Amino acid sequence: MLSEGTVTITVKLFASFRRGRFREASRDYFAGARIADVVADLRIDPKDIGMIFIDGKHADPDRTLRAGDALALFPLLGGG
Amino acid sequence: MNEADRAFLLAQGGDGLLSWAAHVRVAETLGLSLGEVEEAALVEGLLPSRYARNRATFSIADQLRFRRARIGVVGCGGIGGYVVEGLARIGVGAIVAVDPDSFEESNLNRQLLCTIAALGTAKVDAAASRVAAINPAVTVVARRERLTRDNGARLLEGCSVVVDALDSIIARRELLAVCGSLGTPMIHGAIAGWYGQLCDAFPGEAPLDRLYGHGEGPGEQTRLGNPSFTPMAAAAFQVAEVCKILVGQGETLRGRALMIDMSEGDVEAVEFADETR
């Protein structure tokens, strides 16, 4: 059972962020955690992030997580 | 074209097709360019035989839209080489190829236009030579310059669609600003390692501000490299986007980003739910 102080969200990773991590996972964070805390937990360098979505909409790293959020993280791809 | 010339042109066709030999004969006899003959043939409902396998996908009216189109390709490296190839083969009438660089050995792993003989020569010149060898009815305007906010409007004048085949995020932002000021749709494609992303930026829309909204880094390609297959995949989708915009078929990527993961064999369209559509 989860404690009251926990939020469960879905994290979806794209492209190179999947390497050594996962594609999509349900994860628990402490209540009040922000997107930046998820990024740190996943050991992703914030400089490498291109786009952050929550439920298909743009979100900032300081956005506080809510139970049921679907967070998606996309890396910067710039080659050609 | 006068009646006699028109009759001569039509007499050269057979089964609704105009062979390459006949195409050249008409151009030489009537003193027209190969492009002018192609245009006249399509207006008359005569399809150059080279486009016979386009026919079930695109109508003659569509082929005429390709013929009359002028498309900008900014960057003639990994992605851009394949984009130029695809546009020339489908029958786009004019391609404006923009790239300041020359070929070097590290381009040989992926860049279609890069051959050993071409090392040290300008990428835009290779684009022009390649197109001339495939489809001389297509005009290539070779611009050996680095596109910036200052020269972009001049370089891309008259283009109805511009393909982003650049290799840096900074340069892509510059191109988007230029396309925005020209009111020209831009087809974005970028790769890194096994991964690629695509989207369409129509005037007034700024999907790159989303895709590149948070990062400060140069992009994952500096760590993951640029293999042969991801530029091919990105370019294929970009050429299809150009075709869709020109003829109005299918569903464009407007309001979406297409994320390609070739390591897992996975392509996913991500909706920009809050983007103007």
Interface residues (C-beta under 8 A of the other chain):
Chain A: F14 A15 S16 R18 R23 D45 P46 K47 D48 I49 G50 M51 I52 F53 D55 G56 K57 H58 P61 A72 F74 P75 L76 L77 G78 G79 G80
Chain B: G75 G77 G78 I79 G80 A165 L166 D167 S168 I169 R172 G189 A190 I191 A192 G193 W194 Y195 G196 Q197 R210 L211 Y212 G213 H214 G215 E216 G217 P218 G219 E220 Q221 R223 L224 N226 P231 A234 A257 M259 D261 E264 E268 V270 E271 F272 A273 D274
